[in-house]
Amino acid sequence: MILHFYFARRFLFSFLGVALSLGIVLALIELMDALGDHPTLPLRQVLGLVALEMPWANYEIMPLVVILASVALFVRMARSSELVVVRAAGRSALRGLMAPVAVTFLLGVLAVTIGNPIVAVASKREHDLSNRYRGIETAAFALSDEGLWLRQGDASGQTVIFAERASSDLGTLYGPSFLEFAPDGTPKRRLNAEVARLGRGAWSLESVKIWSLDRDINPEARALRMEAVSLPSDLTQDRILDSFGRPRYIPFWELPRFIAQMEASGFSARRYAVWYQSELSRPLFLVALVLMAAAFTIGHVRGTNVGLKVLFAVISGFGLYYIRNFAQILGENGQIPVALSAWAPPVAALLLALGLILHLEDG
């Protein structure tokens, strides 16, 4: 037990050292980017944006931190012959890895359960502030069991949009209703359509019925029917998606309820489901990275090219990371099942690492 605590402490210190070093580098990079994106902002506000962006930046590079921390620990232990002593004491390589694996799994669980909600709140706040400083208004959005609501507007007035359903990219609305208001808040007209498609700078409505809402006329008596109508709009699909909430803007604990609400409203929640399952599998993936790094670096250092082994370990870790991201993209596009896209890469990486360790080690 004392040996396990010793290895756990060594790995934790290695992880914290790498995380701190990379965090400082990331902070400087984010500061340069923020100064370039907002050259007229006071330094205090720029530093605030950087502080809000740092939780997500560190959360995103956590797999890289685990890889480098594992390689650094195992290379140091191999050079000091600590692993040789462990084997001589009758402990196998896998038993010696139990402590780093347990610490990594615990860090992954804490990152998902505690770190993820913090990242979600900070990222959403940073996005809203950045848009405000650029003069970009975030599109008002609301989701209910009946459908979705949007709002767009300019100096000529506001328009409230309701749709029963929407396409997965939110660029096409089905059964939409547009209610236009004058600058003083009085309603001007209402438009109902079968389909509305968002193009560059305008909504294209098909099979439209238009009611004028002037006080002195009967709206139904003077209603018009048209095959197509174009309505100017300052909305874009990216702005609508941002208002809808990117997966990383939604805290981990709220994702199941959000996914259920989307599906009940008739919308595709696939990318949110993929993100949720990927977050659940994150601790297992981090464990797989530790074992993959160990497979290349826990051997004897005499007569071996340590630099080449370290290179192979880092490349393998990066390869597994990008394979995991590629699988998530396939899952979001519907080309593979959600569970497969989130869990297959971590499980495959874990089995591959275990296979390499059992093949290369005599323990």
C-alpha positions in Angstrom: 0.0 0.0 0.0 2.9 2.4 0.8 4.3 1.7 -2.6 1.0 2.5 -4.3 0.8 5.8 -2.4 4.3 6.6 -3.4 3.6 6.0 -7.1 0.3 7.9 -6.9 2.0 10.9 -5.3 4.8 10.9 -8.0 2.2 10.8 -10.8 0.1 13.5 -9.2 3.1 15.8 -8.9 4.1 15.1 -12.5 0.5 15.8 -13.7 0.4 19.1 -11.8 3.8 20.2 -13.1 2.9 19.5 -16.7 -0.5 21.1 -16.3 0.9 24.2 -14.8 3.6 24.6 -17.5 1.1 24.1 -20.4 -1.4 26.3 -18.7 1.0 29.2 -18.6 1.9 28.8 -22.3 -1.8 28.6 -23.2 -2.6 31.7 -21.2 0.0 33.7 -23.2 -1.3 32.3 -26.5 -4.9 33.2 -25.5 -3.8 36.7 -24.4 -2.2 37.3 -27.8 -5.3 36.1 -29.6 -7.6 38.2 -27.5 -5.4 41.3 -28.0 -5.6 40.7 -31.8 -9.4 40.1 -31.8 -10.2 43.1 -29.6 -7.4 45.7 -30.2 -9.5 48.6 -28.8 -10.6 47.0 -25.6 -9.0 48.0 -22.3 -6.5 45.5 -20.9 -8.6 44.7 -17.9 -11.5 43.5 -20.2 -9.1 41.5 -22.4 -7.7 39.8 -19.3 -11.2 39.0 -18.2 -11.9 37.2 -21.6 -8.7 35.3 -21.2 -9.6 34.2 -17.7 -12.9 32.9 -18.9 -11.4 31.1 -21.8 -8.7 29.3 -19.8 -11.0 26.7 -18.1 -12.0 25.3 -21.6 -8.4 25.5 -22.9 -7.1 23.5 -20.0 -10.0 21.1 -20.1 -9.4 20.5 -23.8 -5.7 19.7 -23.5 -6.2 17.4 -20.5 -5.4 14.2 -22.6 -2.1 15.9 -23.7 -1.2 16.6 -20.1 -1.9 13.0 -19.1 0.3 11.7 -21.9 3.2 14.0 -21.1 2.9 13.5 -17.3 2.9 9.7 -17.8 5.9 9.7 -20.1 7.8 12.0 -17.8 7.0 9.8 -14.7 7.8 6.4 -16.3 11.0 7.6 -17.9 12.3 9.1 -14.6 11.4 5.8 -12.8 13.1 3.7 -15.4 16.3 5.8 -15.3 16.4 5.6 -11.5 15.8 1.8 -11.7 12.7 2.0 -9.5 10.8 -0.2 -11.8 13.6 -2.7 -11.8 13.3 -2.8 -8.0 9.6 -3.2 -8.2 9.9 -6.2 -10.5 12.7 -7.7 -8.3 10.3 -7.5 -5.3 7.9 -9.7 -7.2 5.4 -7.2 -8.5 4.4 -7.2 -12.1 4.3 -4.1 -14.3 0.5 -4.0 -14.3 0.4 -4.0 -10.4 2.9 -1.2 -10.4 0.7 0.8 -12.7 -2.4 0.5 -10.5 -1.7 3.8 -8.6 -1.2 6.0 -11.6 -4.2 4.5 -13.3 -6.3 5.1 -10.1 -5.2 8.7 -9.9 -5.9 9.3 -13.6 -9.4 7.8 -13.3 -10.1 9.9 -10.3 -8.9 13.1 -12.0 -11.1 12.2 -15.0 -14.1 11.8 -12.8 -13.5 15.1 -11.1 -12.9 16.8 -14.4 -16.3 15.6 -15.8 -18.4 16.0 -12.6 -16.9 19.3 -11.3 -14.7 20.7 -14.0 -17.2 20.4 -16.8 -19.9 22.6 -15.3 -17.3 25.3 -14.5 -16.1 25.1 -18.1 -19.6 25.3 -19.5 -20.5 28.5 -17.5 -17.1 30.2 -18.2 -17.2 29.3 -22.0 -20.8 30.6 -22.4 -19.9 33.8 -20.5 -16.8 34.4 -22.6 -18.7 33.8 -25.9 -21.4 36.3 -24.9 -19.0 39.0 -23.8 -16.8 38.5 -26.9 -19.9 39.0 -29.1 -21.0 42.0 -27.1 -17.5 43.6 -27.5 -17.7 43.0 -31.3 -21.2 44.5 -31.5 -22.8 41.2 -32.4 -26.1 40.6 -30.8 -26.8 37.0 -29.7 -30.1 35.8 -31.2 -32.7 35.3 -28.5 -33.8 31.7 -28.4 -36.2 29.5 -26.4 -37.1 25.9 -26.7 -40.5 24.5 -25.5 -42.5 21.3 -25.9 -44.5 23.1 -28.7 -41.5 24.2 -30.8 -38.8 26.8 -30.8 -38.9 30.6 -30.6 -36.4 33.0 -32.2 -36.2 36.8 -32.2 -34.5 39.1 -34.7 -34.6 42.8 -35.0 -33.0 46.1 -36.2 -33.9 49.8 -36.2 -37.1 49.1 -38.2 -38.5 46.8 -35.5 -38.5 43.3 -34.1 -39.7 40.0 -35.4 -40.7 37.0 -33.3 -40.4 33.6 -35.0 -42.1 30.4 -34.0 -41.6 27.0 -35.6 -43.0 23.6 -34.9 -39.8 21.8 -36.1 -36.4 22.6 -37.6 -33.7 20.9 -39.5 -30.6 19.6 -37.6 -28.6 22.6 -38.6 -31.5 25.0 -37.7 -31.3 26.5 -41.2 -34.8 25.3 -42.2 -37.9 25.9 -40.2 -41.1 23.9 -40.7 -44.5 25.4 -40.0 -43.0 28.8 -39.1 -44.9 31.9 -38.0 -43.4 35.4 -38.2 -44.9 38.2 -36.1 -43.5 41.6 -37.0 -43.5 44.6 -34.5 -42.9 48.3 -35.1 -40.2 50.1 -33.2 -42.9 51.3 -30.7 -43.9 47.7 -30.0 -47.2 47.6 -31.9 -47.7 44.5 -34.1 -47.5 45.2 -37.9 -48.2 41.9 -39.7 -48.1 38.2 -39.3 -46.8 35.6 -41.8 -47.5 31.9 -41.8 -45.6 29.6 -44.1 -45.0 25.9 -44.7 -41.2 26.2 -44.8 -38.7 28.9 -44.1 -35.1 28.6 -45.2 -32.4 30.9 -43.9 -30.1 32.2 -46.7 -27.6 35.0 -46.8 -29.3 38.0 -45.2 -32.9 36.8 -45.6 -35.5 34.1 -44.8 -37.1 32.5 -47.9 -40.7 31.6 -47.1 -42.8 29.2 -49.2 -46.6 28.9 -49.4 -47.1 32.1 -47.3 -50.3 33.6 -45.8 -50.0 37.3 -44.7 -52.2 39.2 -42.3 -51.9 42.9 -41.9 -52.4 43.9 -38.2 -53.4 47.5 -38.6 -56.0 48.6 -36.2 -58.5 49.9 -38.7 -58.9 46.8 -40.9 -60.1 43.3 -40.6 -56.9 41.1 -40.9 -58.7 38.0 -42.3 -60.6 40.0 -44.9 -57.4 41.4 -46.4 -55.2 38.4 -45.9 -52.9 37.6 -48.8 -51.6 34.3 -50.1 -48.2 34.1 -51.9 -46.1 31.3 -53.2 -42.8 32.8 -51.9 -41.8 35.7 -49.8 -38.3 37.0 -48.8 -37.8 38.5 -45.4 -34.6 40.4 -44.5 -32.7 38.9 -41.5 -29.5 39.5 -39.7 -29.4 36.0 -38.3 -27.0 33.3 -39.4 -26.9 29.6 -38.7 -23.9 30.1 -36.5 -25.6 32.7 -34.4 -28.7 30.5 -34.0 -26.5 27.5 -33.1 -24.7 29.7 -30.5 -28.0 30.7 -29.0 -29.2 27.1 -29.1 -26.2 26.3 -27.0 -23.1 24.4 -28.2 -22.6 21.1 -26.3 -19.8 22.5 -24.3 -21.9 25.4 -23.1 -24.3 23.1 -21.3 -23.2 21.7 -17.9 -22.8 17.9 -17.7 -25.5 17.5 -15.1 -28.1 19.4 -17.3 -27.4 17.5 -20.5 -29.8 14.6 -20.0 -32.7 16.9 -19.3 -31.8 19.1 -22.3 -31.5 16.1 -24.6 -34.9 14.8 -23.4 -36.5 18.2 -24.0 -35.1 18.5 -27.5 -36.3 15.1 -28.4 -39.7 15.8 -27.0 -39.9 18.9 -29.1 -39.0 17.0 -32.3 -35.4 18.2 -32.7 -32.3 16.1 -33.2 -30.2 15.9 -30.1 -27.6 13.6 -31.6 -24.6 15.9 -31.2 -25.5 16.6 -27.6 -25.9 12.8 -26.9 -22.5 12.2 -28.5 -21.0 14.9 -26.3 -22.6 13.5 -23.2 -21.5 9.9 -23.9 -18.0 11.2 -24.7 -17.8 13.0 -21.4 -18.9 9.8 -19.6 -16.1 7.9 -21.3 -13.4 10.5 -20.7 -12.0 8.9 -17.5 -11.6 5.6 -19.3 -9.9 7.3 -22.2 -7.4 9.0 -19.9 -6.6 5.7 -18.3 -6.0 4.2 -21.7 -3.5 7.1 -22.5 -1.6 6.3 -19.2 -1.3 2.6 -20.1 -0.3 3.5 -23.7 2.5 5.7 -22.5 3.6 3.0 -20.0 3.7 0.4 -22.8 6.6 2.3 -24.5 8.4 3.8 -21.5 8.5 1.3 -18.5 11.1 -1.0 -20.0 14.8 -1.0 -19.3 16.6 2.1 -20.4 20.1 0.5 -20.9 20.8 -0.3 -24.5 17.6 1.3 -25.7 16.8 4.5 -27.5 14.8 6.3 -24.9 14.1 9.3 -27.1 12.6 7.1 -29.8 10.3 5.3 -27.2 9.1 8.7 -25.8 8.4 9.8 -29.4 6.4 6.6 -30.1 4.4 7.1 -26.8 3.5 10.7 -27.6 2.6 9.9 -31.2 0.4 7.0 -30.1 -1.3 9.2 -27.6 -2.0 11.9 -30.2 -3.2 9.3 -32.6 -5.7 7.9 -30.1 -6.9 11.4 -29.3 -7.6 12.2 -33.0 -9.2 8.9 -33.6 -11.6 9.6 -30.7 -12.4 13.1 -32.2 -13.0 11.5 -35.6 -15.3 8.9 -34.1 -17.3 11.7 -32.4 -17.7 13.5 -35.8 -19.0 10.3 -37.3 -21.4 9.9 -34.5 -22.7 13.5 -34.8 -23.2 13.0 -38.5 -25.2 9.8 -37.9 -22.8 7.5 -39.7 -22.2 5.3 -36.6 -24.3 4.8 -33.4 -23.9 7.3 -30.6 -22.6 4.8 -28.1 -20.1 3.3 -30.5 -18.7 6.8 -31.4 -18.1 7.6 -27.7 -17.1 4.3 -26.2 -15.3 2.3 -29.0 -12.1 4.5 -29.1 -11.5 4.4 -25.3 -12.2 0.7 -25.0 -10.1 -0.1 -28.1 -7.3 2.1 -26.8 -7.4 0.4 -23.4 -7.3 -3.1 -24.8 -4.5 -2.1 -27.2 -2.4 -0.7 -24.4 -2.9 -3.7 -22.2 -2.0 -6.0 -25.1 1.3 -4.1 -25.6 2.2 -4.2 -21.9 1.5 -7.9 -21.7 3.5 -8.6 -24.8 6.5 -6.4 -24.0 6.8 -7.1 -20.3 7.7 -10.3 -18.6 5.6 -9.5 -15.5 
